[in-house]
């Protein structure tokens, strides 16, 4: 066998190892959209609180309920965009959305995320909500790092960025809102654009 | 030089077999359907290559039922992993020359 053929073999080995263990069709565009939804959602929440006449939130108040709905809508829109755009990207890559790599990706992502979500809900119901923004950022960052070994590599750096923001946020609890906007809005737009430029086209 | 050639393994001298081993090196196991999709092989073609690797005791086959559907899954044996590693190292050495 010639050198070229051996080189082809090595390429084939690497390709199969990657394809069978990583889900590459995560859409960068959906990351950008998630960032935009987060910023719009945050603007709505900011408007609601600033026109309420108080500069703090009452947990059983109407405004708090509106903000919860706002948050759920942002999350749902982000998930729907990610599923639709990743399905499209997968079919372009001749990959299926639901394969063993994407299943592992989802389990790795959801384990820290659901843990954090439940923890935050427990804290809120016992009226410890001062660090909610920080906790959301930290657990989301851990989820991204945990999932990154099953997908595109630079997702890990987004995870580190979220954790750093979350920790700084813990030092300045009064500014949780602005760190949340930076982490879920600005960071998503930056990393979504990076993935879009490097992998989507 | 001759020792390198000796480590080039004839059992992996085919795209499909090379692919099967690559997939099983990084996955705990893979079922028939997953291998078929990833390698773009036909049922018969894939079956003959898995049999060849099974005969060398490089992969192990587990047959089971998921509900009423038969499911065949494969995993790499210790012998298979070592042989594949040696094979890849030999190729890399050859390419460096």
Interface residues (C-beta under 8 A of the other chain):
Chain A: X1 X3 X6 X7 X9 X10 X12 X13 X14 X16 X17 X19 X20 X21 X96 X99 X100
Chain B: X13 X15 X18 X19 X22 X23 X25 X26 X27 X30 X34 X37 X38 X39 X88 X91 X92 X94 X95
